[in-house]
């Protein structure tokens, strides 16, 4: 079974691309969504986050996202600490999930595949590219965020051009090129491939 990573910067359209693969019957693992669930369900991780960031990190058993975001998105060292706690648990969950699937290939959607060090366990990586001005606009609308807030989050990710150079395949999501034909082309290609 092929293990395909799907990545791209914030606002690039990874989720839209993942949903197309899903419609084609390909199992998809949303690492960002799973990480949020693990941050509330994994007792060891919850304890580590509380110890590092304070009891205010959780309210009634739920992650206090605004509190934690205010701490980490302005402080790269604190963000690295949080990622160092969350990424190993998420990578482990993804690996367990992948081994339980029965499909020619699976998709692991994750914004930080290279940053988290999880590229090594994947056969191929697909990047979703969108120009920065489009990404900023999408995230501002999606998250009701200011331009400054979006730019602050973008600073914590690998440069988009460099990220795409690290990928084996790139899907362009610039509101000019259609997504579905690009995904279908990759789908056919993956069906004819074997793992590395």
CNS distance restraints for C-alpha pairs under 8 A (distance, minus, plus):
assign (resid   1 and name CA) (resid 102 and name CA) 7.85 0.50 0.50
assign (resid   1 and name CA) (resid 103 and name CA) 6.60 0.50 0.50
assign (resid   1 and name CA) (resid 104 and name CA) 5.07 0.50 0.50
assign (resid   1 and name CA) (resid 105 and name CA) 5.11 0.50 0.50
assign (resid   1 and name CA) (resid 106 and name CA) 7.48 0.50 0.50
assign (resid   1 and name CA) (resid 194 and name CA) 7.27 0.50 0.50
assign (resid   1 and name CA) (resid 195 and name CA) 6.51 0.50 0.50
assign (resid   2 and name CA) (resid 104 and name CA) 6.39 0.50 0.50
assign (resid   2 and name CA) (resid 105 and name CA) 4.35 0.50 0.50
assign (resid   2 and name CA) (resid 106 and name CA) 6.38 0.50 0.50
assign (resid   2 and name CA) (resid 122 and name CA) 7.85 0.50 0.50
assign (resid   2 and name CA) (resid 123 and name CA) 6.15 0.50 0.50
assign (resid   2 and name CA) (resid 124 and name CA) 7.98 0.50 0.50
assign (resid   2 and name CA) (resid 190 and name CA) 7.79 0.50 0.50
assign (resid   2 and name CA) (resid 193 and name CA) 7.88 0.50 0.50
assign (resid   2 and name CA) (resid 194 and name CA) 6.43 0.50 0.50
assign (resid   2 and name CA) (resid 195 and name CA) 4.99 0.50 0.50
assign (resid   3 and name CA) (resid  98 and name CA) 7.62 0.50 0.50
assign (resid   3 and name CA) (resid 105 and name CA) 5.88 0.50 0.50
assign (resid   3 and name CA) (resid 106 and name CA) 5.38 0.50 0.50
assign (resid   3 and name CA) (resid 107 and name CA) 6.40 0.50 0.50
assign (resid   3 and name CA) (resid 108 and name CA) 7.43 0.50 0.50
assign (resid   3 and name CA) (resid 121 and name CA) 7.80 0.50 0.50
assign (resid   3 and name CA) (resid 122 and name CA) 5.06 0.50 0.50
assign (resid   3 and name CA) (resid 123 and name CA) 5.27 0.50 0.50
assign (resid   3 and name CA) (resid 124 and name CA) 6.86 0.50 0.50
assign (resid   3 and name CA) (resid 195 and name CA) 7.51 0.50 0.50
assign (resid   4 and name CA) (resid 105 and name CA) 7.02 0.50 0.50
assign (resid   4 and name CA) (resid 106 and name CA) 5.98 0.50 0.50
assign (resid   4 and name CA) (resid 107 and name CA) 4.87 0.50 0.50
assign (resid   4 and name CA) (resid 108 and name CA) 6.14 0.50 0.50
assign (resid   4 and name CA) (resid 122 and name CA) 5.84 0.50 0.50
assign (resid   4 and name CA) (resid 123 and name CA) 5.90 0.50 0.50
assign (resid   4 and name CA) (resid 124 and name CA) 5.04 0.50 0.50
assign (resid   4 and name CA) (resid 125 and name CA) 5.58 0.50 0.50
assign (resid   4 and name CA) (resid 126 and name CA) 7.18 0.50 0.50
assign (resid   5 and name CA) (resid 107 and name CA) 5.76 0.50 0.50
assign (resid   5 and name CA) (resid 108 and name CA) 4.81 0.50 0.50
assign (resid   5 and name CA) (resid 109 and name CA) 6.01 0.50 0.50
assign (resid   5 and name CA) (resid 110 and name CA) 7.30 0.50 0.50
assign (resid   5 and name CA) (resid 113 and name CA) 7.38 0.50 0.50
assign (resid   5 and name CA) (resid 119 and name CA) 7.31 0.50 0.50
assign (resid   5 and name CA) (resid 122 and name CA) 6.27 0.50 0.50
assign (resid   5 and name CA) (resid 123 and name CA) 7.83 0.50 0.50
assign (resid   5 and name CA) (resid 124 and name CA) 6.24 0.50 0.50
assign (resid   5 and name CA) (resid 125 and name CA) 4.42 0.50 0.50
assign (resid   5 and name CA) (resid 126 and name CA) 5.98 0.50 0.50
assign (resid   6 and name CA) (resid  14 and name CA) 6.91 0.50 0.50
assign (resid   6 and name CA) (resid  18 and name CA) 7.66 0.50 0.50
assign (resid   6 and name CA) (resid 107 and name CA) 6.56 0.50 0.50
assign (resid   6 and name CA) (resid 108 and name CA) 5.86 0.50 0.50
assign (resid   6 and name CA) (resid 109 and name CA) 4.56 0.50 0.50
assign (resid   6 and name CA) (resid 110 and name CA) 6.20 0.50 0.50
assign (resid   6 and name CA) (resid 111 and name CA) 7.89 0.50 0.50
assign (resid   6 and name CA) (resid 125 and name CA) 5.82 0.50 0.50
assign (resid   6 and name CA) (resid 126 and name CA) 4.82 0.50 0.50
assign (resid   6 and name CA) (resid 127 and name CA) 5.88 0.50 0.50
assign (resid   6 and name CA) (resid 128 and name CA) 7.38 0.50 0.50
assign (resid   7 and name CA) (resid  14 and name CA) 6.37 0.50 0.50
assign (resid   7 and name CA) (resid 109 and name CA) 6.02 0.50 0.50
assign (resid   7 and name CA) (resid 110 and name CA) 5.34 0.50 0.50
assign (resid   7 and name CA) (resid 111 and name CA) 5.06 0.50 0.50
assign (resid   7 and name CA) (resid 112 and name CA) 7.07 0.50 0.50
assign (resid   7 and name CA) (resid 113 and name CA) 6.54 0.50 0.50
assign (resid   7 and name CA) (resid 125 and name CA) 7.34 0.50 0.50
assign (resid   7 and name CA) (resid 126 and name CA) 6.31 0.50 0.50
assign (resid   7 and name CA) (resid 127 and name CA) 4.93 0.50 0.50
assign (resid   7 and name CA) (resid 128 and name CA) 6.15 0.50 0.50
assign (resid   8 and name CA) (resid  12 and name CA) 5.81 0.50 0.50
assign (resid   8 and name CA) (resid  13 and name CA) 7.69 0.50 0.50
assign (resid   8 and name CA) (resid  14 and name CA) 6.34 0.50 0.50
assign (resid   8 and name CA) (resid 110 and name CA) 7.87 0.50 0.50
assign (resid   8 and name CA) (resid 111 and name CA) 5.65 0.50 0.50
assign (resid   8 and name CA) (resid 127 and name CA) 5.32 0.50 0.50
assign (resid   8 and name CA) (resid 128 and name CA) 4.88 0.50 0.50
assign (resid   8 and name CA) (resid 129 and name CA) 6.23 0.50 0.50
assign (resid   8 and name CA) (resid 160 and name CA) 7.19 0.50 0.50
assign (resid   8 and name CA) (resid 163 and name CA) 7.35 0.50 0.50
assign (resid   8 and name CA) (resid 164 and name CA) 7.69 0.50 0.50
assign (resid   9 and name CA) (resid 111 and name CA) 6.19 0.50 0.50
assign (resid   9 and name CA) (resid 128 and name CA) 7.76 0.50 0.50
assign (resid   9 and name CA) (resid 129 and name CA) 7.56 0.50 0.50
assign (resid   9 and name CA) (resid 135 and name CA) 7.98 0.50 0.50
assign (resid   9 and name CA) (resid 154 and name CA) 7.37 0.50 0.50
assign (resid   9 and name CA) (resid 157 and name CA) 6.94 0.50 0.50
assign (resid   9 and name CA) (resid 158 and name CA) 7.95 0.50 0.50
assign (resid   9 and name CA) (resid 160 and name CA) 6.17 0.50 0.50
assign (resid  10 and name CA) (resid 111 and name CA) 7.03 0.50 0.50
assign (resid  10 and name CA) (resid 135 and name CA) 6.72 0.50 0.50
assign (resid  10 and name CA) (resid 139 and name CA) 7.28 0.50 0.50
assign (resid  10 and name CA) (resid 154 and name CA) 6.79 0.50 0.50
assign (resid  11 and name CA) (resid 130 and name CA) 7.82 0.50 0.50
assign (resid  11 and name CA) (resid 134 and name CA) 7.76 0.50 0.50
assign (resid  11 and name CA) (resid 135 and name CA) 4.41 0.50 0.50
assign (resid  11 and name CA) (resid 136 and name CA) 6.78 0.50 0.50
assign (resid  11 and name CA) (resid 138 and name CA) 5.73 0.50 0.50
assign (resid  11 and name CA) (resid 139 and name CA) 5.42 0.50 0.50
assign (resid  12 and name CA) (resid 128 and name CA) 5.98 0.50 0.50
assign (resid  12 and name CA) (resid 129 and name CA) 5.73 0.50 0.50
assign (resid  12 and name CA) (resid 130 and name CA) 5.07 0.50 0.50
assign (resid  12 and name CA) (resid 135 and name CA) 5.65 0.50 0.50
assign (resid  12 and name CA) (resid 173 and name CA) 6.84 0.50 0.50
assign (resid  13 and name CA) (resid  17 and name CA) 6.43 0.50 0.50
assign (resid  13 and name CA) (resid 128 and name CA) 6.64 0.50 0.50
assign (resid  13 and name CA) (resid 129 and name CA) 7.94 0.50 0.50
assign (resid  13 and name CA) (resid 130 and name CA) 7.71 0.50 0.50
assign (resid  13 and name CA) (resid 173 and name CA) 6.78 0.50 0.50
assign (resid  14 and name CA) (resid  18 and name CA) 6.07 0.50 0.50
assign (resid  14 and name CA) (resid 109 and name CA) 7.03 0.50 0.50
assign (resid  14 and name CA) (resid 128 and name CA) 6.03 0.50 0.50
assign (resid  15 and name CA) (resid  19 and name CA) 6.07 0.50 0.50
assign (resid  15 and name CA) (resid 109 and name CA) 7.57 0.50 0.50
assign (resid  16 and name CA) (resid  20 and name CA) 6.56 0.50 0.50
assign (resid  17 and name CA) (resid  21 and name CA) 6.56 0.50 0.50
assign (resid  17 and name CA) (resid 128 and name CA) 7.89 0.50 0.50
assign (resid  17 and name CA) (resid 179 and name CA) 7.14 0.50 0.50
assign (resid  17 and name CA) (resid 183 and name CA) 7.19 0.50 0.50
assign (resid  18 and name CA) (resid  22 and name CA) 6.14 0.50 0.50
assign (resid  18 and name CA) (resid  28 and name CA) 6.71 0.50 0.50
assign (resid  18 and name CA) (resid 107 and name CA) 7.47 0.50 0.50
assign (resid  18 and name CA) (resid 109 and name CA) 6.90 0.50 0.50
assign (resid  19 and name CA) (resid  23 and name CA) 6.18 0.50 0.50
assign (resid  20 and name CA) (resid  24 and name CA) 6.45 0.50 0.50
assign (resid  20 and name CA) (resid 180 and name CA) 7.01 0.50 0.50
assign (resid  20 and name CA) (resid 183 and name CA) 7.19 0.50 0.50
assign (resid  21 and name CA) (resid  25 and name CA) 6.71 0.50 0.50
assign (resid  21 and name CA) (resid  26 and name CA) 5.49 0.50 0.50
assign (resid  21 and name CA) (resid  27 and name CA) 7.79 0.50 0.50
assign (resid  21 and name CA) (resid  28 and name CA) 7.59 0.50 0.50
assign (resid  21 and name CA) (resid 107 and name CA) 7.92 0.50 0.50
assign (resid  21 and name CA) (resid 183 and name CA) 7.08 0.50 0.50
assign (resid  21 and name CA) (resid 187 and name CA) 7.60 0.50 0.50
assign (resid  22 and name CA) (resid  26 and name CA) 4.86 0.50 0.50
assign (resid  22 and name CA) (resid  27 and name CA) 5.96 0.50 0.50
assign (resid  22 and name CA) (resid  28 and name CA) 6.28 0.50 0.50
assign (resid  26 and name CA) (resid 103 and name CA) 7.08 0.50 0.50
assign (resid  26 and name CA) (resid 105 and name CA) 6.88 0.50 0.50
assign (resid  26 and name CA) (resid 106 and name CA) 5.92 0.50 0.50
assign (resid  26 and name CA) (resid 107 and name CA) 7.13 0.50 0.50
assign (resid  27 and name CA) (resid 101 and name CA) 7.49 0.50 0.50
assign (resid  27 and name CA) (resid 103 and name CA) 7.48 0.50 0.50
assign (resid  27 and name CA) (resid 105 and name CA) 7.81 0.50 0.50
assign (resid  27 and name CA) (resid 106 and name CA) 5.25 0.50 0.50
assign (resid  27 and name CA) (resid 107 and name CA) 6.31 0.50 0.50
assign (resid  28 and name CA) (resid 106 and name CA) 6.02 0.50 0.50
assign (resid  28 and name CA) (resid 107 and name CA) 4.62 0.50 0.50
assign (resid  28 and name CA) (resid 108 and name CA) 5.78 0.50 0.50
assign (resid  28 and name CA) (resid 109 and name CA) 6.98 0.50 0.50
assign (resid  29 and name CA) (resid  34 and name CA) 7.91 0.50 0.50
assign (resid  29 and name CA) (resid  94 and name CA) 6.92 0.50 0.50
assign (resid  29 and name CA) (resid  97 and name CA) 7.78 0.50 0.50
assign (resid  29 and name CA) (resid 106 and name CA) 8.00 0.50 0.50
assign (resid  29 and name CA) (resid 107 and name CA) 6.19 0.50 0.50
assign (resid  29 and name CA) (resid 108 and name CA) 4.73 0.50 0.50
assign (resid  29 and name CA) (resid 109 and name CA) 5.88 0.50 0.50
assign (resid  30 and name CA) (resid  34 and name CA) 6.12 0.50 0.50
assign (resid  30 and name CA) (resid 108 and name CA) 6.32 0.50 0.50
assign (resid  30 and name CA) (resid 109 and name CA) 4.98 0.50 0.50
assign (resid  30 and name CA) (resid 110 and name CA) 6.49 0.50 0.50
assign (resid  31 and name CA) (resid  35 and name CA) 5.88 0.50 0.50
assign (resid  31 and name CA) (resid  90 and name CA) 6.63 0.50 0.50
assign (resid  31 and name CA) (resid  94 and name CA) 7.22 0.50 0.50
assign (resid  31 and name CA) (resid 108 and name CA) 6.84 0.50 0.50
assign (resid  31 and name CA) (resid 109 and name CA) 5.87 0.50 0.50
assign (resid  31 and name CA) (resid 110 and name CA) 5.11 0.50 0.50
assign (resid  32 and name CA) (resid  36 and name CA) 6.48 0.50 0.50
assign (resid  32 and name CA) (resid 109 and name CA) 7.82 0.50 0.50
assign (resid  32 and name CA) (resid 110 and name CA) 6.13 0.50 0.50
assign (resid  32 and name CA) (resid 111 and name CA) 7.33 0.50 0.50
assign (resid  33 and name CA) (resid  37 and name CA) 6.50 0.50 0.50
assign (resid  34 and name CA) (resid  38 and name CA) 6.04 0.50 0.50
assign (resid  34 and name CA) (resid  90 and name CA) 6.88 0.50 0.50
assign (resid  35 and name CA) (resid  39 and name CA) 6.05 0.50 0.50
assign (resid  35 and name CA) (resid  86 and name CA) 6.77 0.50 0.50
assign (resid  35 and name CA) (resid  87 and name CA) 7.72 0.50 0.50
assign (resid  35 and name CA) (resid  89 and name CA) 7.85 0.50 0.50
assign (resid  35 and name CA) (resid  90 and name CA) 5.56 0.50 0.50
assign (resid  36 and name CA) (resid  40 and name CA) 6.87 0.50 0.50
assign (resid  37 and name CA) (resid  41 and name CA) 6.15 0.50 0.50
assign (resid  38 and name CA) (resid  42 and name CA) 5.31 0.50 0.50
assign (resid  38 and name CA) (resid  45 and name CA) 7.76 0.50 0.50
assign (resid  38 and name CA) (resid  89 and name CA) 7.49 0.50 0.50
assign (resid  38 and name CA) (resid  90 and name CA) 7.26 0.50 0.50
assign (resid  39 and name CA) (resid  45 and name CA) 6.32 0.50 0.50
assign (resid  39 and name CA) (resid  46 and name CA) 5.99 0.50 0.50
assign (resid  39 and name CA) (resid  63 and name CA) 7.10 0.50 0.50
assign (resid  39 and name CA) (resid  86 and name CA) 7.16 0.50 0.50
assign (resid  40 and name CA) (resid  46 and name CA) 6.31 0.50 0.50
assign (resid  40 and name CA) (resid  61 and name CA) 7.03 0.50 0.50
assign (resid  40 and name CA) (resid  62 and name CA) 6.18 0.50 0.50
assign (resid  40 and name CA) (resid  63 and name CA) 6.26 0.50 0.50
assign (resid  41 and name CA) (resid  46 and name CA) 7.46 0.50 0.50
assign (resid  42 and name CA) (resid  46 and name CA) 6.12 0.50 0.50
assign (resid  43 and name CA) (resid  47 and name CA) 6.10 0.50 0.50
assign (resid  44 and name CA) (resid  48 and name CA) 6.22 0.50 0.50
assign (resid  45 and name CA) (resid  49 and name CA) 6.14 0.50 0.50
assign (resid  45 and name CA) (resid  85 and name CA) 6.83 0.50 0.50
assign (resid  45 and name CA) (resid  86 and name CA) 7.23 0.50 0.50
assign (resid  45 and name CA) (resid  89 and name CA) 7.94 0.50 0.50
assign (resid  46 and name CA) (resid  50 and name CA) 6.17 0.50 0.50
assign (resid  47 and name CA) (resid  51 and name CA) 6.11 0.50 0.50
assign (resid  48 and name CA) (resid  52 and name CA) 6.13 0.50 0.50
assign (resid  48 and name CA) (resid  85 and name CA) 7.41 0.50 0.50
assign (resid  49 and name CA) (resid  53 and name CA) 5.75 0.50 0.50
assign (resid  49 and name CA) (resid  54 and name CA) 7.38 0.50 0.50
assign (resid  49 and name CA) (resid  57 and name CA) 7.17 0.50 0.50
assign (resid  49 and name CA) (resid  82 and name CA) 7.34 0.50 0.50
assign (resid  49 and name CA) (resid  85 and name CA) 7.57 0.50 0.50
assign (resid  50 and name CA) (resid  54 and name CA) 4.72 0.50 0.50
assign (resid  50 and name CA) (resid  55 and name CA) 5.09 0.50 0.50
assign (resid  50 and name CA) (resid  56 and name CA) 7.58 0.50 0.50
assign (resid  50 and name CA) (resid  57 and name CA) 6.00 0.50 0.50
assign (resid  50 and name CA) (resid  58 and name CA) 7.54 0.50 0.50
assign (resid  51 and name CA) (resid  55 and name CA) 7.40 0.50 0.50
assign (resid  53 and name CA) (resid  57 and name CA) 6.30 0.50 0.50
assign (resid  53 and name CA) (resid  68 and name CA) 7.62 0.50 0.50
assign (resid  56 and name CA) (resid  64 and name CA) 7.06 0.50 0.50
assign (resid  56 and name CA) (resid  67 and name CA) 7.39 0.50 0.50
assign (resid  57 and name CA) (resid  63 and name CA) 6.00 0.50 0.50
assign (resid  57 and name CA) (resid  64 and name CA) 5.08 0.50 0.50
assign (resid  57 and name CA) (resid  65 and name CA) 7.59 0.50 0.50
assign (resid  57 and name CA) (resid  67 and name CA) 6.54 0.50 0.50
assign (resid  57 and name CA) (resid  68 and name CA) 6.20 0.50 0.50
assign (resid  58 and name CA) (resid  62 and name CA) 5.26 0.50 0.50
assign (resid  58 and name CA) (resid  63 and name CA) 4.51 0.50 0.50
assign (resid  58 and name CA) (resid  64 and name CA) 4.92 0.50 0.50
assign (resid  59 and name CA) (resid  63 and name CA) 6.45 0.50 0.50
assign (resid  59 and name CA) (resid  64 and name CA) 6.00 0.50 0.50
assign (resid  64 and name CA) (resid  68 and name CA) 6.30 0.50 0.50
assign (resid  65 and name CA) (resid  69 and name CA) 5.79 0.50 0.50
assign (resid  66 and name CA) (resid  70 and name CA) 6.07 0.50 0.50
assign (resid  67 and name CA) (resid  71 and name CA) 6.64 0.50 0.50
assign (resid  68 and name CA) (resid  72 and name CA) 6.26 0.50 0.50
assign (resid  69 and name CA) (resid  73 and name CA) 5.64 0.50 0.50
assign (resid  70 and name CA) (resid  74 and name CA) 6.83 0.50 0.50
assign (resid  71 and name CA) (resid  75 and name CA) 6.56 0.50 0.50
assign (resid  71 and name CA) (resid  78 and name CA) 7.16 0.50 0.50
assign (resid  72 and name CA) (resid  76 and name CA) 6.60 0.50 0.50
assign (resid  72 and name CA) (resid  77 and name CA) 7.84 0.50 0.50
assign (resid  72 and name CA) (resid  78 and name CA) 5.22 0.50 0.50
assign (resid  72 and name CA) (resid  79 and name CA) 4.56 0.50 0.50
assign (resid  72 and name CA) (resid  82 and name CA) 7.74 0.50 0.50
assign (resid  73 and name CA) (resid  79 and name CA) 6.60 0.50 0.50
assign (resid  73 and name CA) (resid 152 and name CA) 6.70 0.50 0.50
assign (resid  73 and name CA) (resid 153 and name CA) 6.34 0.50 0.50
assign (resid  73 and name CA) (resid 156 and name CA) 7.74 0.50 0.50
assign (resid  74 and name CA) (resid 152 and name CA) 7.26 0.50 0.50
assign (resid  75 and name CA) (resid  79 and name CA) 6.25 0.50 0.50
assign (resid  76 and name CA) (resid  80 and name CA) 6.11 0.50 0.50
assign (resid  76 and name CA) (resid 156 and name CA) 7.38 0.50 0.50
assign (resid  77 and name CA) (resid  81 and name CA) 6.41 0.50 0.50
assign (resid  78 and name CA) (resid  82 and name CA) 6.30 0.50 0.50
assign (resid  79 and name CA) (resid  83 and name CA) 6.04 0.50 0.50
assign (resid  80 and name CA) (resid  84 and name CA) 5.89 0.50 0.50
assign (resid  81 and name CA) (resid  85 and name CA) 6.47 0.50 0.50
assign (resid  82 and name CA) (resid  86 and name CA) 6.20 0.50 0.50
assign (resid  83 and name CA) (resid  87 and name CA) 5.45 0.50 0.50
assign (resid  83 and name CA) (resid 116 and name CA) 7.62 0.50 0.50
assign (resid  84 and name CA) (resid  88 and name CA) 7.01 0.50 0.50
assign (resid  85 and name CA) (resid  89 and name CA) 7.36 0.50 0.50
assign (resid  86 and name CA) (resid  90 and name CA) 6.27 0.50 0.50
assign (resid  87 and name CA) (resid  91 and name CA) 5.96 0.50 0.50
assign (resid  87 and name CA) (resid 116 and name CA) 6.17 0.50 0.50
assign (resid  88 and name CA) (resid  92 and name CA) 6.10 0.50 0.50
assign (resid  89 and name CA) (resid  93 and name CA) 6.24 0.50 0.50
assign (resid  90 and name CA) (resid  94 and name CA) 6.13 0.50 0.50
assign (resid  91 and name CA) (resid  95 and name CA) 6.19 0.50 0.50
assign (resid  91 and name CA) (resid 118 and name CA) 6.68 0.50 0.50
assign (resid  92 and name CA) (resid  96 and name CA) 6.25 0.50 0.50
assign (resid  93 and name CA) (resid  97 and name CA) 6.12 0.50 0.50
assign (resid  94 and name CA) (resid  98 and name CA) 6.05 0.50 0.50
assign (resid  94 and name CA) (resid 108 and name CA) 7.44 0.50 0.50
assign (resid  95 and name CA) (resid  99 and name CA) 6.26 0.50 0.50
assign (resid  96 and name CA) (resid 100 and name CA) 6.49 0.50 0.50
assign (resid  97 and name CA) (resid 101 and name CA) 6.70 0.50 0.50
assign (resid  98 and name CA) (resid 106 and name CA) 7.01 0.50 0.50
assign (resid 101 and name CA) (resid 106 and name CA) 7.70 0.50 0.50
assign (resid 104 and name CA) (resid 191 and name CA) 6.54 0.50 0.50
assign (resid 105 and name CA) (resid 190 and name CA) 7.22 0.50 0.50
assign (resid 105 and name CA) (resid 191 and name CA) 7.50 0.50 0.50
assign (resid 112 and name CA) (resid 116 and name CA) 5.53 0.50 0.50
assign (resid 112 and name CA) (resid 157 and name CA) 7.15 0.50 0.50
assign (resid 113 and name CA) (resid 117 and name CA) 6.21 0.50 0.50
assign (resid 113 and name CA) (resid 118 and name CA) 5.30 0.50 0.50
assign (resid 113 and name CA) (resid 119 and name CA) 5.56 0.50 0.50
assign (resid 114 and name CA) (resid 118 and name CA) 6.42 0.50 0.50
assign (resid 114 and name CA) (resid 119 and name CA) 5.77 0.50 0.50
assign (resid 114 and name CA) (resid 158 and name CA) 7.96 0.50 0.50
assign (resid 114 and name CA) (resid 163 and name CA) 7.89 0.50 0.50
assign (resid 115 and name CA) (resid 157 and name CA) 7.33 0.50 0.50
assign (resid 115 and name CA) (resid 158 and name CA) 7.07 0.50 0.50
assign (resid 118 and name CA) (resid 122 and name CA) 7.49 0.50 0.50
assign (resid 119 and name CA) (resid 125 and name CA) 7.60 0.50 0.50
assign (resid 123 and name CA) (resid 195 and name CA) 5.84 0.50 0.50
assign (resid 123 and name CA) (resid 196 and name CA) 5.79 0.50 0.50
assign (resid 124 and name CA) (resid 167 and name CA) 7.63 0.50 0.50
assign (resid 124 and name CA) (resid 168 and name CA) 5.99 0.50 0.50
assign (resid 124 and name CA) (resid 169 and name CA) 7.98 0.50 0.50
assign (resid 125 and name CA) (resid 167 and name CA) 5.14 0.50 0.50
assign (resid 125 and name CA) (resid 168 and name CA) 5.33 0.50 0.50
assign (resid 125 and name CA) (resid 169 and name CA) 6.54 0.50 0.50
assign (resid 126 and name CA) (resid 167 and name CA) 5.67 0.50 0.50
assign (resid 126 and name CA) (resid 168 and name CA) 5.98 0.50 0.50
assign (resid 126 and name CA) (resid 169 and name CA) 4.71 0.50 0.50
assign (resid 126 and name CA) (resid 170 and name CA) 5.54 0.50 0.50
assign (resid 126 and name CA) (resid 171 and name CA) 7.20 0.50 0.50
assign (resid 127 and name CA) (resid 163 and name CA) 7.55 0.50 0.50
assign (resid 127 and name CA) (resid 164 and name CA) 5.69 0.50 0.50
assign (resid 127 and name CA) (resid 167 and name CA) 5.66 0.50 0.50
assign (resid 127 and name CA) (resid 168 and name CA) 7.70 0.50 0.50
assign (resid 127 and name CA) (resid 169 and name CA) 6.17 0.50 0.50
assign (resid 127 and name CA) (resid 170 and name CA) 4.62 0.50 0.50
assign (resid 127 and name CA) (resid 171 and name CA) 6.13 0.50 0.50
assign (resid 128 and name CA) (resid 164 and name CA) 7.75 0.50 0.50
assign (resid 128 and name CA) (resid 170 and name CA) 5.78 0.50 0.50
assign (resid 128 and name CA) (resid 171 and name CA) 4.84 0.50 0.50
assign (resid 128 and name CA) (resid 172 and name CA) 5.97 0.50 0.50
assign (resid 128 and name CA) (resid 173 and name CA) 6.63 0.50 0.50
assign (resid 129 and name CA) (resid 160 and name CA) 7.49 0.50 0.50
assign (resid 129 and name CA) (resid 164 and name CA) 7.11 0.50 0.50
assign (resid 129 and name CA) (resid 170 and name CA) 6.77 0.50 0.50
assign (resid 129 and name CA) (resid 171 and name CA) 6.12 0.50 0.50
assign (resid 129 and name CA) (resid 172 and name CA) 4.92 0.50 0.50
assign (resid 129 and name CA) (resid 173 and name CA) 5.75 0.50 0.50
assign (resid 129 and name CA) (resid 174 and name CA) 7.42 0.50 0.50
assign (resid 130 and name CA) (resid 134 and name CA) 6.55 0.50 0.50
assign (resid 130 and name CA) (resid 135 and name CA) 6.30 0.50 0.50
assign (resid 130 and name CA) (resid 172 and name CA) 6.21 0.50 0.50
assign (resid 130 and name CA) (resid 173 and name CA) 5.08 0.50 0.50
assign (resid 130 and name CA) (resid 174 and name CA) 5.00 0.50 0.50
assign (resid 131 and name CA) (resid 135 and name CA) 6.36 0.50 0.50
assign (resid 131 and name CA) (resid 174 and name CA) 6.48 0.50 0.50
assign (resid 132 and name CA) (resid 136 and name CA) 6.08 0.50 0.50
assign (resid 133 and name CA) (resid 137 and name CA) 6.28 0.50 0.50
assign (resid 134 and name CA) (resid 138 and name CA) 6.13 0.50 0.50
assign (resid 134 and name CA) (resid 174 and name CA) 7.33 0.50 0.50
assign (resid 135 and name CA) (resid 139 and name CA) 6.22 0.50 0.50
assign (resid 136 and name CA) (resid 140 and name CA) 6.09 0.50 0.50
assign (resid 136 and name CA) (resid 147 and name CA) 6.77 0.50 0.50
assign (resid 136 and name CA) (resid 150 and name CA) 6.35 0.50 0.50
assign (resid 136 and name CA) (resid 151 and name CA) 7.47 0.50 0.50
assign (resid 137 and name CA) (resid 141 and name CA) 6.24 0.50 0.50
assign (resid 137 and name CA) (resid 147 and name CA) 7.97 0.50 0.50
assign (resid 138 and name CA) (resid 142 and name CA) 5.94 0.50 0.50
assign (resid 139 and name CA) (resid 143 and name CA) 5.65 0.50 0.50
assign (resid 139 and name CA) (resid 144 and name CA) 7.52 0.50 0.50
assign (resid 139 and name CA) (resid 145 and name CA) 7.03 0.50 0.50
assign (resid 139 and name CA) (resid 150 and name CA) 6.77 0.50 0.50
assign (resid 140 and name CA) (resid 144 and name CA) 5.21 0.50 0.50
assign (resid 140 and name CA) (resid 145 and name CA) 4.58 0.50 0.50
assign (resid 140 and name CA) (resid 146 and name CA) 5.92 0.50 0.50
assign (resid 140 and name CA) (resid 147 and name CA) 6.48 0.50 0.50
assign (resid 140 and name CA) (resid 150 and name CA) 6.84 0.50 0.50
assign (resid 141 and name CA) (resid 145 and name CA) 7.04 0.50 0.50
assign (resid 145 and name CA) (resid 149 and name CA) 6.12 0.50 0.50
assign (resid 145 and name CA) (resid 150 and name CA) 6.66 0.50 0.50
assign (resid 146 and name CA) (resid 150 and name CA) 6.42 0.50 0.50
assign (resid 147 and name CA) (resid 151 and name CA) 6.17 0.50 0.50
assign (resid 148 and name CA) (resid 152 and name CA) 6.11 0.50 0.50
assign (resid 149 and name CA) (resid 153 and name CA) 6.47 0.50 0.50
assign (resid 150 and name CA) (resid 154 and name CA) 6.23 0.50 0.50
assign (resid 151 and name CA) (resid 155 and name CA) 6.29 0.50 0.50
assign (resid 152 and name CA) (resid 156 and name CA) 7.22 0.50 0.50
assign (resid 153 and name CA) (resid 157 and name CA) 7.41 0.50 0.50
assign (resid 158 and name CA) (resid 162 and name CA) 7.03 0.50 0.50
assign (resid 158 and name CA) (resid 163 and name CA) 6.15 0.50 0.50
assign (resid 159 and name CA) (resid 163 and name CA) 6.05 0.50 0.50
assign (resid 160 and name CA) (resid 164 and name CA) 6.21 0.50 0.50
assign (resid 161 and name CA) (resid 165 and name CA) 6.45 0.50 0.50
assign (resid 162 and name CA) (resid 166 and name CA) 6.50 0.50 0.50
assign (resid 163 and name CA) (resid 167 and name CA) 6.66 0.50 0.50
assign (resid 164 and name CA) (resid 170 and name CA) 6.63 0.50 0.50
assign (resid 171 and name CA) (resid 179 and name CA) 7.41 0.50 0.50
assign (resid 171 and name CA) (resid 182 and name CA) 6.39 0.50 0.50
assign (resid 171 and name CA) (resid 183 and name CA) 7.54 0.50 0.50
assign (resid 172 and name CA) (resid 177 and name CA) 6.72 0.50 0.50
assign (resid 172 and name CA) (resid 179 and name CA) 7.45 0.50 0.50
assign (resid 173 and name CA) (resid 177 and name CA) 6.50 0.50 0.50
assign (resid 173 and name CA) (resid 178 and name CA) 7.46 0.50 0.50
assign (resid 173 and name CA) (resid 179 and name CA) 6.57 0.50 0.50
assign (resid 178 and name CA) (resid 182 and name CA) 7.04 0.50 0.50
assign (resid 179 and name CA) (resid 183 and name CA) 6.23 0.50 0.50
assign (resid 180 and name CA) (resid 184 and name CA) 6.04 0.50 0.50
assign (resid 181 and name CA) (resid 185 and name CA) 6.12 0.50 0.50
assign (resid 182 and name CA) (resid 186 and name CA) 6.49 0.50 0.50
assign (resid 183 and name CA) (resid 187 and name CA) 6.01 0.50 0.50
assign (resid 184 and name CA) (resid 188 and name CA) 6.23 0.50 0.50
assign (resid 185 and name CA) (resid 189 and name CA) 6.32 0.50 0.50
assign (resid 186 and name CA) (resid 190 and name CA) 6.03 0.50 0.50
assign (resid 187 and name CA) (resid 191 and name CA) 6.23 0.50 0.50
assign (resid 188 and name CA) (resid 192 and name CA) 6.59 0.50 0.50
assign (resid 189 and name CA) (resid 193 and name CA) 6.53 0.50 0.50
assign (resid 190 and name CA) (resid 194 and name CA) 7.82 0.50 0.50
